[in-house]
Amino acid sequence: MKAKSQPAAAQTQSPSQTLSEAERSAQAAQKPQPQPRDFSPDQRAKIEKAVTAFMAANRAPGVSVAVILGGQPVWSSGFGMSDLENLVPATSSTLYRLGSISKSITAVAAMQLWERNQLDLDAAVQKYCPAFPQKADSITARQLLAHLSGIRHYRPDGKGDVPDDSARHFPTMEEALQLFAADPLIDKPGTHFHYSTYGYTLLGCVIEGASKQQFVDYVAANIFHPAGMEHTQADDHFAIIAHRSRWYHKNKAGTVVNAGVLDSSYKVPGGGLLSSADDMAHFEAAILGDKLIKRSTRDVMWTIPKPTEQKPSHYALGWFITDKFGIHLAGHTGGQPGTDTTFLIAPDRNAAVVVLANMDEADTTPVAEKILQILLDMKDKPN
């Protein structure tokens, strides 16, 4: 993580000032699609200004954005650099680590299986994942989806977790379970909200048992392919993956450096997928258009469950649910070494936005909200 930083000029100058003619031609081919009548040049200019301001404030090398209007992708673009060292521009097809946005995709997979009567959300997880040991109280897939299972998240001291800068690879979901399977629950299932990426690793094992397929194979066939997410895949640290971004971090001195090594194979369902702005826009459109699950199933997925011993959170089944700017929103955020991501869907307005950045801790949520405001011509309103 102590790699030499790039000169400031490399981060701020326009790609057209540094690219060869061949690279310029390739970038031109990636230009956004023509704007429909309800997406105006003024909106585009305001969105570009908001993204540029975000990048400058956070020194984010690269950002990709896509927006949905009328339930369909209407515009997408990349800004800055996907790879500073090799001067590769970010485009709307650049692949970023999704981080915890992966949870919403996994939730859709679980709800598909429930809709098809292949998964009982309220059965003990051992019915589908016998590799997970019995606890004093049963844990269900519904509780895993809602972070009500009592399974721990990462420890503050990192004890028992995968160390930072680790390339340790977990070839199976069962092997990844061993990181936390023997640990005691931190609360009785169903009683309290405790955010847990490990809970989603267990959910991935449940999905494998219910579908009788490997997790990545199931989501590829049942989510990525039908939604048109042609390039979304697991973030395999060792594979050669075209259009994958490099990952960046800002150190204590404010210098942009390469982020540390991360093999996310231990948490693919909860934070280990790669995707692009274009692919995520297709995912949002598929959710809005009921292409992956029925509207009634989506309603169940977006209903916030009530813990038995505390007030409800803003988390439903794999999705954050909130009201902002006077409208109802569903979405998720993600963050891990070298990435920060946000996607938001406004179902009542048939609109959505996704923002992906290759800089960790950049907080893409405010700029995603700003883009949605511009997109829907909304003013600030009390939540």
C-alpha positions in Angstrom: 0.0 0.0 0.0 3.1 2.2 0.0 3.4 2.4 -3.8 4.6 5.6 -5.3 1.8 8.0 -6.1 1.2 9.4 -9.5 1.9 13.0 -10.4 -1.1 15.2 -9.8 -1.3 16.1 -13.5 -1.9 12.4 -14.3 -5.0 12.5 -12.1 -6.5 15.7 -13.3 -5.7 16.1 -17.0 -8.3 15.1 -19.6 -7.7 11.6 -21.1 -7.8 13.2 -24.5 -4.6 15.1 -23.6 -2.6 11.9 -22.9 -4.0 9.2 -25.2 -2.8 8.0 -28.5 -5.0 8.2 -31.6 -5.9 4.5 -31.2 -6.8 5.0 -27.6 -8.9 8.1 -28.5 -10.8 6.0 -31.1 -11.4 3.3 -28.6 -12.7 5.9 -26.1 -14.9 7.4 -28.7 -16.5 4.0 -29.3 -17.4 4.0 -25.6 -19.3 7.3 -25.7 -22.7 7.4 -24.1 -25.7 6.5 -26.1 -27.9 9.3 -27.6 -29.9 11.1 -25.0 -33.7 10.5 -25.0 -36.0 13.5 -25.0 -36.5 13.3 -21.2 -32.8 13.4 -20.5 -31.6 16.8 -21.5 -28.2 18.2 -22.2 -28.6 20.4 -19.2 -29.1 17.4 -16.9 -26.1 15.7 -18.4 -24.0 18.9 -17.9 -25.1 19.1 -14.3 -24.3 15.4 -13.6 -20.9 15.8 -15.2 -20.2 18.8 -13.0 -21.3 16.9 -9.9 -19.1 13.9 -10.7 -16.1 16.2 -11.5 -16.5 18.0 -8.2 -16.7 14.6 -6.3 -13.5 13.4 -8.0 -11.7 16.6 -7.1 -12.8 16.5 -3.5 -11.8 12.9 -3.0 -8.9 12.7 -5.5 -10.7 9.6 -7.0 -8.8 8.5 -10.1 -11.8 7.0 -11.8 -15.6 7.0 -11.6 -18.3 5.4 -13.8 -21.9 6.5 -13.7 -25.2 5.2 -15.3 -28.7 6.5 -15.0 -32.2 5.0 -15.6 -35.3 6.9 -16.7 -38.6 5.4 -17.7 -37.2 2.0 -16.4 -34.5 1.9 -19.0 -30.8 3.0 -19.1 -30.6 6.3 -20.8 -27.0 7.5 -20.3 -23.7 6.2 -18.9 -20.1 7.4 -18.9 -16.7 7.0 -17.4 -14.6 9.8 -15.9 -10.9 9.9 -15.2 -8.7 6.9 -15.1 -9.2 3.2 -14.6 -5.5 2.7 -14.4 -3.2 5.6 -13.6 0.1 3.9 -14.3 -0.9 2.9 -17.8 -3.2 5.9 -18.6 -6.3 3.7 -19.2 -9.4 5.8 -19.1 -12.5 4.8 -17.1 -15.5 4.0 -19.2 -19.1 2.9 -18.5 -17.9 -0.7 -19.1 -15.0 -0.6 -16.6 -15.3 -3.3 -14.0 -15.2 -2.2 -10.4 -15.4 -4.2 -7.1 -19.0 -3.9 -6.1 -18.3 -4.4 -2.4 -21.6 -4.8 -0.4 -23.7 -4.0 -3.4 -23.2 -7.7 -4.1 -25.7 -8.4 -1.2 -28.6 -7.0 -3.2 -27.8 -9.3 -6.1 -27.6 -12.2 -3.7 -30.9 -11.2 -2.2 -32.6 -11.4 -5.6 -31.1 -14.9 -6.1 -32.6 -16.0 -2.8 -35.9 -14.5 -3.5 -36.0 -16.2 -6.9 -35.5 -19.6 -5.3 -38.2 -18.7 -2.7 -40.6 -17.7 -5.5 -39.8 -21.0 -7.3 -40.5 -23.0 -4.1 -36.9 -24.2 -4.0 -36.0 -22.3 -0.8 -37.9 -22.0 2.4 -36.8 -18.6 3.9 -37.9 -19.7 7.3 -36.3 -23.2 7.5 -33.1 -23.8 9.4 -30.1 -23.1 7.2 -28.8 -26.6 7.8 -31.6 -27.9 5.5 -29.6 -26.4 2.6 -26.1 -26.0 4.1 -25.3 -28.9 6.4 -21.7 -27.8 6.6 -22.8 -25.0 9.0 -22.9 -26.3 12.6 -26.1 -26.3 14.7 -26.4 -23.4 17.2 -28.5 -23.1 20.3 -31.2 -21.4 18.2 -32.0 -22.0 14.6 -30.9 -19.4 11.9 -33.0 -18.9 8.8 -32.3 -17.5 5.3 -34.7 -14.7 6.0 -32.7 -13.7 9.1 -29.5 -13.9 7.1 -30.9 -11.6 4.4 -32.0 -9.0 7.0 -28.9 -9.2 9.2 -30.9 -10.6 12.1 -29.0 -13.9 12.3 -26.7 -13.1 15.2 -23.6 -14.0 13.1 -20.7 -11.7 13.7 -19.2 -9.2 11.2 -15.5 -8.5 11.0 -13.8 -8.0 14.4 -12.3 -4.6 15.2 -9.0 -6.2 16.0 -9.2 -8.5 12.9 -8.7 -11.6 15.0 -10.0 -14.6 13.2 -10.6 -12.7 10.0 -8.7 -12.7 6.7 -5.8 -10.2 7.3 -5.5 -7.1 5.2 -3.3 -7.5 2.1 -4.0 -11.2 2.0 -4.2 -13.2 -1.2 -5.5 -16.3 0.6 -8.0 -18.0 -1.8 -11.1 -19.9 -0.6 -12.1 -22.3 -3.4 -15.5 -23.2 -1.9 -18.2 -21.7 0.2 -17.7 -24.4 2.8 -14.1 -23.5 3.3 -15.0 -19.8 3.7 -17.5 -20.8 6.4 -14.7 -22.0 8.6 -13.7 -18.3 9.3 -16.7 -17.9 11.5 -18.8 -21.1 11.8 -17.4 -22.1 15.2 -17.9 -18.7 16.7 -20.8 -18.1 19.2 -23.7 -15.9 18.0 -23.6 -12.4 19.2 -27.3 -12.3 19.8 -30.3 -14.7 19.6 -31.4 -14.9 15.9 -34.3 -12.5 15.2 -33.7 -10.2 18.1 -31.3 -7.5 17.0 -29.9 -6.1 13.7 -26.2 -6.8 13.3 -24.8 -6.1 9.9 -22.8 -9.2 8.8 -21.0 -9.9 5.5 -20.2 -13.4 6.9 -23.9 -14.0 7.2 -24.1 -13.6 3.4 -21.3 -16.2 3.0 -23.6 -18.6 4.8 -26.5 -17.4 2.6 -24.4 -18.3 -0.4 -24.0 -21.8 0.9 -27.8 -21.9 1.4 -28.4 -20.8 -2.2 -26.0 -23.5 -3.4 -27.9 -26.2 -1.5 -31.3 -25.0 -2.6 -30.3 -24.6 -6.3 -27.9 -27.5 -6.4 -25.5 -25.2 -8.3 -22.3 -23.3 -7.3 -23.3 -19.8 -6.2 -21.5 -18.0 -9.1 -23.0 -20.4 -11.7 -26.5 -19.8 -10.3 -26.4 -16.0 -10.4 -24.7 -16.1 -13.8 -27.5 -18.1 -15.3 -30.4 -16.7 -13.4 -29.5 -13.0 -12.9 -26.6 -11.9 -15.0 -27.7 -13.5 -18.2 -31.4 -12.6 -18.2 -30.6 -9.1 -17.0 -28.0 -8.5 -19.7 -25.2 -8.1 -17.3 -22.6 -9.5 -19.7 -19.4 -8.8 -17.8 -20.5 -9.2 -14.1 -18.5 -11.9 -12.4 -16.7 -12.9 -9.2 -13.7 -10.8 -8.4 -11.1 -13.5 -8.9 -7.8 -12.0 -7.7 -5.7 -14.4 -9.8 -7.6 -14.3 -13.1 -6.9 -12.0 -16.0 -10.1 -10.0 -16.4 -10.5 -7.5 -19.3 -11.6 -4.0 -18.3 -11.0 -4.5 -14.6 -10.0 -1.3 -12.9 -6.9 -0.9 -10.7 -7.7 -0.1 -7.0 -6.6 3.0 -5.2 -6.3 4.3 -1.7 -5.5 7.8 -0.2 -2.9 7.5 2.5 -2.7 9.7 5.6 -0.7 12.3 3.7 -3.5 12.5 1.1 -1.4 10.8 -1.6 -3.1 8.5 -4.0 -1.4 5.0 -3.8 -2.3 1.5 -4.9 -4.7 -0.2 -2.5 -3.6 -3.4 -0.8 -4.1 -6.9 -2.0 -7.6 -8.4 -1.6 -8.8 -11.8 -2.4 -12.5 -11.6 -1.8 -13.3 -15.3 -2.4 -14.3 -15.7 1.2 -17.2 -13.3 0.7 -18.4 -13.5 -2.9 -22.2 -13.3 -2.0 -21.7 -10.4 0.4 -18.9 -8.4 -1.2 -17.0 -10.3 -3.9 -18.5 -9.4 -7.3 -17.2 -7.2 -10.1 -19.5 -5.2 -12.3 -19.7 -2.1 -14.5 -22.0 0.9 -14.5 -23.6 -0.4 -17.6 -24.2 -3.8 -16.2 -25.6 -2.4 -12.9 -27.9 -0.2 -14.9 -29.2 -3.3 -16.6 -29.7 -4.9 -13.1 -31.7 -1.9 -12.0 -33.8 -1.9 -15.1 -34.5 -5.6 -14.6 -35.6 -5.0 -11.0 -37.9 -2.1 -12.1 -39.3 -4.2 -15.0 -40.0 -7.3 -12.9 -37.7 -9.3 -15.1 -35.9 -11.3 -12.4 -38.6 -11.6 -9.7 -42.3 -10.9 -9.6 -43.5 -7.5 -8.2 -45.1 -9.3 -5.3 -41.7 -10.9 -4.5 -40.0 -7.6 -4.8 -42.5 -6.2 -2.3 -41.5 -8.9 0.2 -37.8 -8.3 -0.4 -38.2 -4.6 0.2 -40.3 -5.0 3.4 -38.2 -4.2 6.5 -38.6 -6.9 9.1 -39.0 -6.0 12.8 -36.4 -7.4 15.3 -38.1 -8.8 18.4 -36.1 -6.7 20.8 -35.4 -3.4 19.1 -36.8 -0.9 16.6 -36.7 -1.8 12.9 -33.6 -0.7 11.0 -33.6 0.7 7.4 -32.6 -2.7 6.1 -35.0 -5.0 4.3 -33.9 -8.3 2.7 -30.6 -7.4 1.1 -31.5 -3.8 0.4 -31.5 -0.5 2.4 -34.9 1.2 2.2 -35.3 4.9 2.9 -37.2 8.0 2.0 -35.3 11.0 0.8 -36.2 14.1 -1.2 -39.8 13.1 -0.6 -39.5 9.8 -2.5 -39.1 6.1 -1.6 -35.6 4.7 -2.4 -34.2 1.2 -2.4 -30.5 0.4 -2.9 -27.2 -0.4 -1.3 -23.7 1.0 -0.8 -20.3 -0.8 -0.9 -16.8 -0.2 0.2 -13.6 -2.2 0.4 -9.9 -1.7 -0.5 -9.8 0.2 -3.8 -13.5 0.8 -4.3 -16.6 2.8 -3.1 -20.0 2.2 -4.7 -23.6 3.2 -4.5 -26.8 2.3 -6.4 -30.2 3.8 -5.8 -33.6 2.9 -7.3 -36.6 5.2 -7.1 -39.4 2.7 -7.9 -42.3 5.2 -7.9 -40.4 7.3 -10.4 -39.1 4.4 -12.5 -35.7 5.8 -12.2 -32.3 4.8 -10.8 -28.6 5.7 -10.6 -25.3 3.8 -10.1 -21.9 5.4 -9.1 -18.8 3.3 -9.0 -15.4 4.6 -7.9 -11.9 3.0 -7.8 -11.0 4.8 -4.6 -11.8 3.4 -1.1 -13.6 5.5 1.5 -14.6 8.1 -1.1 -18.3 7.9 -0.1 -20.2 7.8 -3.4 -23.6 8.1 -1.7 -23.9 11.9 -1.7 -23.0 12.2 -5.4 -25.4 9.4 -6.3 -28.1 11.2 -4.4 -27.2 14.4 -6.2 -27.4 12.7 -9.6 -30.8 11.3 -8.7 -32.0 14.8 -7.7 -30.8 16.2 -11.1 -32.3 13.3 -13.0 -35.7 13.8 -11.4 -35.5 17.6 -11.1 -36.0 17.4 -7.3 -35.3 19.9 -4.6 -34.0 19.1 -1.1 -36.9 18.1 1.1 -37.0 16.8 4.7 -36.6 13.1 4.9 
